[in-house]
Amino acid sequence: MIVSRNLLAEFFPAIKDFSLEEISKVFFRSGIEVEKCEKIVAPSGIYYGVIEKVEKVGNSDKLNLCQVFIPFKKERFSIVCGASNVREGIKVLVALPGAKLLNGDFVISERKFESWGIVSYGMICGYTELYKSNLLKAIFENPFEKGQIIEFSEFWDTSKPFEPSDLWLDDWIFDLSIPANRGDLHSVWGLSRELCKLLGKGKNDLKNGTFYQDLKDIWFLKRALLVNNQREVSIDRYLYLIFNETNGESKLLIRKKSEYFKKLRDCFLKKELLEDFEFKKISICRKRIFDFLGLDKECEFRGDFFILEDDYALVPEWRVDIQTERDVVDEIVCFIGWDNLISKPISSSIGLLHLNKNQQILAVEKIRELWRSLGFYECTTFNLHRKNIDEISVNNPLSEEHVSLRKHALFELLEVIKRNYRGKNELKPVFEISEEQFLNRESKWILNVLIPEKRDLFLLGETKLAFDLFDIKALIEKTSRYLNSNFCFLKSENFDDLFSKTNYLEIQENQMKIGSLGYLKTDLPFNVWGFYMEIFFNPCKKNKTFRISKYPPSYKDISLEIDKSKNLSIGKIIGELRSKYLVSTRIVEKYETEDILSYLIRIKFQSYENTLSGEEIQQSISEINQILEKVDGVKLR
C-alpha cells in the first residue's frame, strides 16, 4: 500500500511531530514492513501568477505568448506556453529563471525563439513538472488534464508566497507491506488510528473535530490523490483510500469489509462522528497477564477501542487478528513495546520471582514464538516411557548428578514421530521447551528440536527449513539473540547416547557444553535431525555478535542454482557474502534435481544509523550478486 504522510495527517496531525525513524519503528511494531520511503523534494523559485494576455506565436498551432503578472514580485513576465487550457484571467503557478524542478534536476532558464524574435522568461507549470518520484509511477494524470497547466480557483490568494504545503509537496511517501490478518490497516483511517495508539496518543488526539472534509473541494481531492498513486480524481477513489470502502457507485473490485467501516464511511459523508460499533468478548485473566508481563496492577492499557477488564477483553469486530488470550497479550506487548516491558519493575504479586527470572520467561516466550513461526509443532510434557523398554530411559546428559525422572525429551519427540509414521499420519518438525528440576533444586529451561528429514513433507511455504546443517545452525544462532548469548559449534568425540557419530556437534558457550546437535539414532527409514540446548538469559552480558538497530529492516530474496558436480557448500557460499547493510541470511526453500541444487535465500538488510532507502538496498543486492556471479558453478535465477 502506498500512502503519504500528509494524508495520514488529515486525521492524525501529530504525525508531523515525529521523525521518519520513529514512524517506521511504530509501523514495524505493528507488523508493517516499510518497503521504501521517499521524501518529496519541493521545487524552488515558484510563484503564483495571473495570465493577463494571451497571443498566438507566429504560425504555431500550440504555442502562446502569455503576459503573466506575479503579485508577490509586482512584476510582469513574458512566458511561452503550449498547454491546451491556457487562457486569459486564470491563476497559475509560474517557475521563473533559476527555479529548480523535478527534485532539483531541472533548472529553468530563459529561452529564445529566434525565428519569432521573442524570449520566454520562465514556465507556467503543470503537475508533472513539479517533482519526480521513483515510488509513484502514476503521478497525477487523467485524460482531461494531460498536458495542461495547473488552474487555481478565482478565490485563490496569488499575492502570498508559494508554500510547498499548498500542493502537498512537503511530504513523505511510504510503500507499506501490511499483514493479511490486519484488514483494518488497509486504509488511511486504520493506519492513522494505529499510529495514534502506538505513538502514545489516545483516540481523542485524532482529528475528530475535522473528521470529514469538504469533498466538493476539488483541490483537496487533487492533493490527496496526487501523492497516493491514484490516476483519477473522484469521491469514490478518495473513500476507497480512506476506508477501503466506496460510495456504491464505483466499479472498483473490493473485498467484503466489516460493517463498521461502512458505517464510518456513511458518517464521514454526513459530516458526523461514529461512536457506536460492535465488540467481541474474549475470556482472559487480567491478573495472570499482568503478572506474566511484569506490569503493575494499576497500569491502564489504552488500546484502540480496546477495553480490558479482570476476566474479559472487549475487542472491536474488525480486529480479526485478536481471537484468544494469547492474542490479547501480543496486543498489550505491541502497545507497550518489548524494550519498555522488560525494563519495568515486576509486580509484587509474583512473590519469589526475581527480575532475571521474569526476563528469562519473556525470552523463553519469544523463542517459543520464533520456532512456531518457522513451521514447527510444539509438544509439551510427553512421557511415553514403558517399564520393559530400557533403551529409552537415559541419564540426563546435561548433569551427571541428576537422573531424569522422565526420559530425555528428544527420545519422547522421536517416539511421537515413530507413532505418526507407523500410523501413516502427517509428519511435522516438532519442538518442546521443558523446565528440568535438578537435585539441588535448580531448574533449567531446555529447548529440544526434532526434524524428520523427508523432503516430500516440506512443501512450498510449509516451513523455512532447508535440510542443511548450516540452516539449522543459523536457527540456533537466531535463538541466541533472545538470550544475550554467543554459541559456538565444535566437533567432539564424546558422543551423547542420543546421537550417531555422523555430523555430531557440541553446542558450547564459554567453553562449556550446553547442548548437542546431530542425527539421532533411529530405525526409521529416513534421517532425523535433532538438538537440545540449555537456554538461559544473561541480563548483564553484552552480546558482541549481534547488534540491535532501532531502524526497521528490509528483506530481499535471491534465487540461485548450484551445479552438483562442483561439490560446493551452500554454507560456505553464504558465508562469503559481503555488503555494508547485510545483517543475516536464511535459506527459505531448497529444491533438488539430478544435476542441480536450487536455493531461495532470504537476505536481511538493516542500518544502525538510518532507515534504508530503496537505492541503498538495491546497491547492496548488486554487491551480493557480483560476489555470486564470480563463483564457478553458481547461477543466479
Buried (B, 14 or more C-beta within 10 A) or exposed (E): BBBBBBBBBBBBBBBEEBEBBBBBBBBBBBBBBBBBBBBBBBBBBBBBBBBEBBEEBEEBEEBBBBBBBBBEEEEBBBBBBBBEBBEEEBBBBBBBBEBBBBBEEBBBEEBEBEEBEBBBBBBBBBBBBBBBBEBBEEBBBEEEBEEBBBBBEEEBEBEEEBEBEBBBBBBBBBBBEBEEEBBBBBBBBBBBBBBBBBBEBEBEBBBEEEBEBEBEEEBBBBBBBBBBBBEBBBBBBBBBBBBBBBBEEBEEEEEEBBEBBBBBBBBBEEEEEBEEBEBBEBEBEBEEBBBBBBBEEEBEBEBBBBEBEEEBBBBBBBBBBBEEBEBBBBBBBBBBBEEEBBEBEBBEEBEEBEBEBBBBBBBBBBBBEBBEEBBBBEBEEBEBBEEEEEEBBBBBBBBEEBEBEBBBBBBBBBBBBBEBBEEEEEBBBBBBBBEBEBEEEEEBBBBBBBBBBBEEBBEEEEBBBBBBBBBBBBBBBBBBBBBBBBBEBEEBEEBBEBBBEEEBBBBBBEEEBBBBBBBBBBEBEEBBBBBBBBBBBBEEEEBEEBEEBEBBBBBBEBBBBBBBEEEBEBBEBBEEBEBEBBBBBBBBBBBEEEEEBBBBBBBBBBBEEEBBBBEBBEBBBEBBEEBBEEBEBBBEE
